[in-house]
Amino acid sequence: MPEIKSSHFLSDKSFLNQNLRLVKHIDYTLIFSVIDLCILGLLVIYSTTHQEIVNEGAIQFTKSQLIYILVGLFFCFFVAIIDYHDISKIAIPLYFLSIIILVYVLISGKETGGSRRWIQLAGNRFQPAEFAKIALIIFLSDFLSRQKDKLSDFLYFTLPFLFTGLLMLLIYKQPDLGTAMVFFAITLFMIFITGISWKYIIIVFLILLSLFPIIWSFLRDYQRNRIILFLNPEMDPLGAGYNIIQSKVAIGSGGLFGQGLFSGIQSQLKFLPAQHTDFVFSVIGEELGFIGALLLLSLFILVLRKGIRIAQEAPDLLGTFMATGVTSFMFVHILINIGMSMGLMPATGLPLPFISYGGTFMITNFIAIGLLLNIHLRSIFT
Amino acid sequence: MFSQKSKKLSKEITEKRLNDFFILIILCFVIVIINLWYLQIIRGKEFEQKAINNCIRSLVEEAPRGEVYDRNGKLLVTNRPAVNFSVIPAEISDYQTMSDNLSLIIFMDSSSILDKIRSSKQNPFHALTIKRDLEKDKIITIEEQKYKFKGSLLTVQPERKYLYQNLASHVLGYVNEISEEELNAPTFSHLSGGDIVGKSGLERYYDSYLRGEKGKKDVEVDALGREITTIEIKNPVAGNDIYLTLDCELQQYIEQQMFEKKGSVIVSEPFTGKILAMVSYPDYNPNIFTQQMTTAQWQEIAQNKDNVLCNRNLHSIYPPGSVFKVITAIAAIEEGIVNLGSSIYCPGYYQVGDLSFKCWKESGHGKQAIIEAIANSCNVFFYTIGQKLGIDKLNYYTKLLGLGEKTGIDLPGELEGLVPSEDWKRDFYNQSWYPGDTVNMSIGQGFLLVTPLQIHNMLSLIANEGLFFRFYHVEKIISQSGEIIKEFEPQLINKIDISQNTFQIIKEGMKKVVENGTGRLANIEEIKIAGKTGTAQNPQGENHAWFIGFAPYDNPEICVTVLIEHGGDGSTVAAPLAGNIIRKYFQLKYNQIAKAEQF
C-alpha cells in the first residue's frame, strides 16, 4: 500500500488556499462542544474562587483559566495543521524526551505538597506528565500501526506494556498514582482496538488481579487509605473520608435544578477541598443540579462519540490508533474524576477535561483535540 | 506497511472493537447518570437538609503539658489558662473583613491573619487558632463586638508558665507553635499546624513525654453556626510530669553570681552524672515565647549579639587553655615520659627551632616536678612533655578523655568540638603538622576547641578515676495518675584504661593548685578542693577564664566547671566563683540534713 501523503492533495495550491480548505472542513461540532465545556468550566471556577483571597484580585483564577484556554486553542489549531504522519515521525524522540523530562522532574522538579510534579520554565510551571500522555499516544500509535500483525506474538504483545510501564514507573515515583493509571488505561484501550484476541485481554486482567497484593504492598499509606475509605468513607468522616462525604452531600443537595450558580451551600462555604480542580464536578452537581450535570455529560458524550467516529473513519491505522488514544485519555479522565466525586471510585485527584482549573492540563486537552481534528481533516481529503 | 487485504481485515476488526469501546463508554455514563439520579433526585431532599445542617464543627482542646519539678519537689514549670482567639474557616463568609476587624483589636497584621487562614491545611471545620493568650481588654472588646466575628470563638487553653522567669532557661528550654519544617519531620508527623511543641532544652528533649494528648469535641452546627448536637467528646490527657536532678536554689545562687558576666557553669555529681545546676549567661525569659511574638521581638532575641538563646555549655566551643594540661600530664605519665621523681627546668621560655614559646611567668619557674608543674601551671613543663609525646599520642589521650565527642547529655543540639590531628590539618588547611602545633596544643591552645560540657566530662572522669557516667537532668517521669512512666538511673557508659597511680598524681597536683598554686582563690576553709585554672587566649579579644574543680578532694561529691567568656584570668575570675559555688553546695546540703533531723 502506498504511503498516504496528505500534502499531495494540496501540492498544487498556494499555502493560503491549503489552509483555507482546512479551515472549511474543520469538525465544528467537536470544536464547539469543547468550547461549551470550557465556558461551563470558567463559570464554575469563577463561582468557587471569586471569594478566594488572592493578592492579585478575586477573579485571578478565572482570568488565568481564560488565558490557558486561548493558548490551548492556539496549540489545537497548530497541531491540527501539521499532517499527523509527519507528527508520527518524531514519535520515538518524543517518547525518549518524555522519559528524560520525567527523570529531570524527579531529580530537580518543584516540590509541592510532598510530591515532585512540576518544572519551572520561563516563569511558568509545567506538569510534564500531562504532555507525556500525548507523547505516549503518538508513540504507541506509531508502534502499533507498524507492528500490528506481530502482536499475536506474546513478546510483541508485552512490548507496549513495557514502554508504558517505564513512563508509569517514573510518574508513580513523583508520586502520582492517578496519572500513572491513566497511562495504563490508554495503552489497554489502544491494544484492545488492534483486535487482539479476548484470550490475551483476559490474561492481562488475571495477571493484574494476581498482582494486586504485590501492588498493594507498594502503595503508600495515604494511597491505601484512599482505597479503604472509598469502600467505607464513614470510617473517618472528619479525616480522609471527609472529601468523599462532603462531595456526595454537595452533589446530592443540588437536586433537579441545583442551588443556582454562585449559591451552592457546600461549595460557597468551602466545605469542599480542591473544588476548582479535582472536585469541580461536585460544584456543578450542587449549583446546576441534575439538569446541569446531564448537560455536561452530554457534551462529554458528544466529544467521545466524535473521537470514536474519527478513529473509525481515519484514513489508516495510524490515525485510528491516535484517535483511539486521545478518546481513551479523555474518557478515563472523565470517568475517574466524576466517579470519584460521586464516591464510585477511589479519590485519585485526576482533573476533569476542559473544566478543572490548570494550565498544563488544559493545553494537553487541546493538543489532544488538535490531533482528532487533524485525523478528521486527512480522512476528508483521502 | 500492510498489504491491502490485511489492512481491510484489521479495519473491520478495529471498527468493531471501536463500537465495543463506545458501548463501554455509554455503559459507564449510564451508571454515572443512574447514580446522579439516585443522589440528586431520590435522596436530593435529604442531602439538601444535610448540606444546610451538615456542619460538624470540631473543637480541639489542647492538653496541658506536664509540669516540671526540681530535685526537691519544687515546682518550676506549670500551665496557666489563657484565652485564645480561633476561627472556623468554613463559617467565615468574608475573610478580608474579619481579618481587618480583628487586626484593629489584636494589633496583628491583617495580611498575616489571612496568611494563617490560607496556609492552614486542615479541615475547614476545625477551629484554627489565630492569636494565643489575649489580654483581658482585648477579650472584652472582642466579646463586645461579637457580631463582627461570626465563625470565630474564644477558647480557654492551657499555656506554659515558667514560674521563676529566667531561671535555668537554657536547661528548661521553651515551647512555641510547631514550624512548617518540624511538621514535615517524622517525629512530629502526627501533629498539626498550630500545635505547641518544645523548641529547645528539656522541653524539646522530653517533648513526647510532656506533651499529652489533645482532646476533641465534635458538634453538629446549623448553617448559622448554632450547636445542634454534640457528636463526640474526647477529653484531653495532660502530659507527664518530670522531676529534675537540678537543685533550684543552687541554680539560682549561681545565676546571681553570673550577673553581668558571660559564660557557663556546670555542677554535677561525678559518681552518678546527675546535673545539679547548669547555667548559661546571659539568659532569657522563656515566658515570652508563650505569647505570640512579633517578628521584631523574635529578631531582637535571635540576633542578639550576646546570643542569649545559645546554651554556652554545649552549643559553644572554646579553646580549653591550661585546664587541658591535666590531659597532657595523664598522657605523659601513662607513656612513661615523666614520673613523680622527674623534673624539668623552666627558664621562662621554650625553644622549638627558631620559635620561642613563653611561660606565663616570664622569670621562669625554675626546676619543676610534675605536681608543682600542675600547681603552678608551668607552660614550659607541658611544652616539653607535649613535644616528647608527639601529636598522635596527644590526640589519642585527648579523645580518650572525651574531648571532641558528644557527651550524650539529655539536651538537644550538643556540639562535638575539635581535636586536631595531622590528617585533619592536612585535609583542612592543606598544611603539614608542625612541632610548634604540638607545643601549642599541649597547653590547650591552637586548633583545639571544646564545649564546657566536654571539659566537665573530663573533670568528672578524673574525679571518678576513669569512669564515664552519662550526664542527665531527669530523675523520673510520672503520669498524672501517679504512675512512674520512666525512672532514670546513673548510667556507666565507659571505663577507660588509665592507672590508679596516674590519677593519684593528677589529683595531688590539682589539690596543690587550690592549696598554694594558681587556684588559691577557690580555697574555702570548710572543705578540701582539687582544681585547675585556665586562661585561654583567643584572637577575638580578652582571654576566657576557666576553672574546673571537685570537692571534697578525697571523696568527690560534686564537680564544678566555670567558664567566663572574655573574663580574663582563670585564677582571679573563675576560681573564686567556683569556690563560692562549692561552699553554697555544702551549705545547702547541711541545711537540708539539719532540716530533716528537725522533723
Boltz contact constraints between the chains, C-beta under 6 A:
constraints:
  - contact:
      token1: [A, 1]
      token2: [B, 1]
      max_distance: 6.0
  - contact:
      token1: [A, 1]
      token2: [B, 4]
      max_distance: 6.0
  - contact:
      token1: [A, 53]
      token2: [B, 95]
      max_distance: 6.0
  - contact:
      token1: [A, 53]
      token2: [B, 114]
      max_distance: 6.0
  - contact:
      token1: [A, 192]
      token2: [B, 17]
      max_distance: 6.0
  - contact:
      token1: [A, 193]
      token2: [B, 14]
      max_distance: 6.0
  - contact:
      token1: [A, 193]
      token2: [B, 17]
      max_distance: 6.0
  - contact:
      token1: [A, 195]
      token2: [B, 13]
      max_distance: 6.0
  - contact:
      token1: [A, 195]
      token2: [B, 17]
      max_distance: 6.0
  - contact:
      token1: [A, 238]
      token2: [B, 58]
      max_distance: 6.0
  - contact:
      token1: [A, 238]
      token2: [B, 123]
      max_distance: 6.0
  - contact:
      token1: [A, 249]
      token2: [B, 47]
      max_distance: 6.0
  - contact:
      token1: [A, 249]
      token2: [B, 50]
      max_distance: 6.0
  - contact:
      token1: [A, 249]
      token2: [B, 51]
      max_distance: 6.0
  - contact:
      token1: [A, 249]
      token2: [B, 54]
      max_distance: 6.0
  - contact:
      token1: [A, 251]
      token2: [B, 39]
      max_distance: 6.0
  - contact:
      token1: [A, 252]
      token2: [B, 39]
      max_distance: 6.0
  - contact:
      token1: [A, 252]
      token2: [B, 40]
      max_distance: 6.0
  - contact:
      token1: [A, 252]
      token2: [B, 43]
      max_distance: 6.0
  - contact:
      token1: [A, 252]
      token2: [B, 44]
      max_distance: 6.0
  - contact:
      token1: [A, 252]
      token2: [B, 47]
      max_distance: 6.0
  - contact:
      token1: [A, 253]
      token2: [B, 47]
      max_distance: 6.0
  - contact:
      token1: [A, 253]
      token2: [B, 48]
      max_distance: 6.0
  - contact:
      token1: [A, 253]
      token2: [B, 51]
      max_distance: 6.0
  - contact:
      token1: [A, 254]
      token2: [B, 40]
      max_distance: 6.0
  - contact:
      token1: [A, 255]
      token2: [B, 40]
      max_distance: 6.0
  - contact:
      token1: [A, 255]
      token2: [B, 44]
      max_distance: 6.0
  - contact:
      token1: [A, 265]
      token2: [B, 51]
      max_distance: 6.0
  - contact:
      token1: [A, 266]
      token2: [B, 51]
      max_distance: 6.0
  - contact:
      token1: [A, 269]
      token2: [B, 90]
      max_distance: 6.0
  - contact:
      token1: [A, 270]
      token2: [B, 90]
      max_distance: 6.0
  - contact:
      token1: [A, 270]
      token2: [B, 124]
      max_distance: 6.0
  - contact:
      token1: [A, 271]
      token2: [B, 90]
      max_distance: 6.0
  - contact:
      token1: [A, 290]
      token2: [B, 36]
      max_distance: 6.0
  - contact:
      token1: [A, 290]
      token2: [B, 40]
      max_distance: 6.0
  - contact:
      token1: [A, 293]
      token2: [B, 36]
      max_distance: 6.0
  - contact:
      token1: [A, 297]
      token2: [B, 29]
      max_distance: 6.0
  - contact:
      token1: [A, 301]
      token2: [B, 29]
      max_distance: 6.0
  - contact:
      token1: [A, 304]
      token2: [B, 25]
      max_distance: 6.0
  - contact:
      token1: [A, 308]
      token2: [B, 18]
      max_distance: 6.0
  - contact:
      token1: [A, 308]
      token2: [B, 22]
      max_distance: 6.0
  - contact:
      token1: [A, 311]
      token2: [B, 18]
      max_distance: 6.0
  - contact:
      token1: [A, 312]
      token2: [B, 15]
      max_distance: 6.0
  - contact:
      token1: [A, 312]
      token2: [B, 18]
      max_distance: 6.0
  - contact:
      token1: [A, 320]
      token2: [B, 14]
      max_distance: 6.0
  - contact:
      token1: [A, 331]
      token2: [B, 25]
      max_distance: 6.0
  - contact:
      token1: [A, 335]
      token2: [B, 28]
      max_distance: 6.0
  - contact:
      token1: [A, 338]
      token2: [B, 32]
      max_distance: 6.0
  - contact:
      token1: [A, 342]
      token2: [B, 35]
      max_distance: 6.0
